[in-house]
C-alpha cells in the first residue's frame, strides 16, 4: 500500500462550489474502492456540517475531519493519514491569502480550482493561478487543473469556458453542472449517488470527474 495522494481544492472567493466539488469527489472516489479522508480547513466548516447532516444509519461515505485553520497541525495530521494510502482531500478557506490555503497547497500532490463560468470568477481565478504557478516553480511534482463548476447551458457560460483555455493551467476534461441534485445531497449529508434516478445525471458527471482526478494523481 502506497502513500495517500493529497488533493487540495482551493478558490479565491466563496460560491465557486469548492466544498460541493470536494464532497462529491469524495463519494465518487469511495465508490472506486479507495480510502478517502476529507480535511475541512474552511472556517465555515461546510464539509464537516455536510457530513454531520447524514443520518446515523447512513453516514457520509468518506471520513471527514475538521482541522479548522490550525496550519501548524496540518503537516503532522497528514503524515499520519497518508501512511494508510488512498486519497486525502483538503477543503481550503475561500482565500488564497489565508495561511491554511498556502499550507494546503504546499502539501498537495494535485491542486483543483473550481471555476464558475462567470467574468467575476474568472478574474478571481487569475490570482489562484499565479499562486499555484509560484508553488509549481519550486515543487515540480505539483499537478493542477481548473474544474468548470456550476455550469449552466447559456451562451455566456460557453463563452467563458472558451476563455478558460487561455489560462496557463489546464482545464480538466470533466465539469459539474448547476443541478439541484448537488444541493439535495448536502441536505441528506450524502452524495448524488444516494439520490437514485434523481441524481443519475449528476452522478455521471461526478464519475467523469473521478476518472480525470485519478489520472492527475497517477492512481489509475
N, C-alpha and C positions, 0 to 999 in steps of 0.2 A: 504494500500500500504506500503510495507516494504522498508527498506533502500536498496539502489542500491549496488550491489556487484561490487567490484573493481578487475579487471583482469589486471595484469601487464605483458607486453610482453617484454622480455629482452634477450640480447645476448652479447657476449664479442667481436664480430667482425662484420664488415659490410658484406653484401652479404648473410646473413642467411635467408633473406626473412621476417624479423621481421615486417616491415610495410605492406607487402603484406598479411601476416597472419592476422594482425590487421584489415585491411580494409575489407578483405573477410569475416572474422568472424563478423565484424560489420554488414555487409549486410545480412548475414545469420541470425543473432540474430533479426534484424528488421523484417525479414520475419516470425519470430516466434511470432511477436506481441509485442516485448519488446522495451522499450525506450532505446536507445543506444547513449552514448556520447563518442567520441574519444578525448583524450587529447594528443596532439603531444608535446612530451618533447625532441624530437631529433633536434639538431641544423640544420640538413639538411632539416627539415620541409617536409619530404616526404608525410606524411599523409595529411598535410594541402594543399600542392600543388596538391596532388591527388584529393582532394575534389574540389579544385578550377578549375580543368580541366573539371568539369561537365558543360554541357550547362545549360543556365538559366531555361529552361523549365523542365529539368530533374536533379534536384540537387542530390548530394550524399545522400543515404537513411538515414544515421546517422548524427548527429551533430558532427562537427569536430572543435575543438578549439585549438589554439596554445598557449602554456604556455612557450615555449622556455625552458630555463634551470633555470627558476626562482624557485628554490627549496623552498624558503620561502613562496611562494604563493600557493604551491600545496595543503597543508593541508586545507587552507581556501577555496580554489576553490572546493575541494572535499566535504567539509562539506555542501556547498550549493547544489551541484549537487546530492549527494546521497540521500537527503531527498525526491527526487521525484521518487525514485525507478528505476528499470531497471538494466542495466549493464554499467559500465564505463571502457573503455579500455585505458590503459596508454601505449603509444608507446615510449619506452625509447631510449636514446642515445646508440650507439653500443659499450658500455664500462661499465664494472661493477665497474670501479674506479670512474666513473662520479657521482658527488653528486646527480644529478637528478635520476639516476638509483637506488641508495641506498635509496633515499627518496620514490620513487615509490614502491619499494619492501616493505618498512615499512608500506605503506598504503594498501597493497594488501590483498585481500581475497584468490586470486588464482594467481600463477605465471606460465607463459608459456614460455618455452625456445625452439624456433625453432632451429632445428639442421639439417644442410645439411649433408647427409651421405658421408663425406669425412674425411680422417685422421686428417687434419688440424682443421676442425670444431669440431671434437670430442675432440681434445686436448684443444681447447679454451673453450669447454663446461664444462670441469672439473672445471675450475675456477668459472664459473657461479654456478655450483652445490655446490661448497664449500660455496659461499656466501649465497645461499638460505638455506642450512642446518644450517648455523650460525644463520640466522634470525629465522628459524623454532625452534631452540633451545630456543629462548626467546619468540616466538609467536606461541604457539601450534596450533592455528587455521589456520595458513597459509598452503594452499594446493598448490602443484606444480607438473608439469609434463613436460617431454621432448616431443616435437612435431616434428616428422620427416617431413622435408620440402624440396621442390625441389628434390624429389626422382625420380631417373631415373631407368629404368629396366636393370641394369647391375649387374654382379656378385659382383663387388666391393661394390656397393650400398647395396646389400642384406647382404654381409659380415659385413659391418659397422653397419647396422641396428641390426644385431645379437649382436655385441659388445656393442651397446647402452644399452642392457639389463643388462650389468654389472654395470651400474650406480646405485647409491642409489635411485635417483629419478625415479619414474615410467615413462614408455613410454606411451604416450596417445594412445588410441585404434583407432586413425584416423591419416591420413597423407595427405599431399598435394604433388602432383607430379610436375615435371617440365613440365609445359604446357604453350603454347603461350597464352591461354585464360587469364591467370593471368596478363600477361603484357598488353594484349589488353584492359582489363578492366581499367587499370590505365590510359591509353591514353584517354579513354572516361569519366574518372572521375567517374566510377561506379564500379560494381562488375560483376562477371561472370554470375550472374543471368540475366543480361541485354543483354547477347550475343546470346540468343536463342539457336539453336541447336549447334552452335559452342562452346558454353560454358557449354553444358549439362554434360559432364563427369566431368569437374572441379566443377560444381555446386553440383554434387552428393558427391564429396569429401568434399566440404565445409559443406554440410548438416550433414555428419558424424562428422565433426569437431565440429559443433554447439552442437550436441547431447552430445558429450563427455565433452565439456566445461561446459554445463549446469549441467551435473552430478557433476562436481567438485565444482561448485558454490552452488549446492543444490537447484537451481531454479526449476528443473524438473527431 
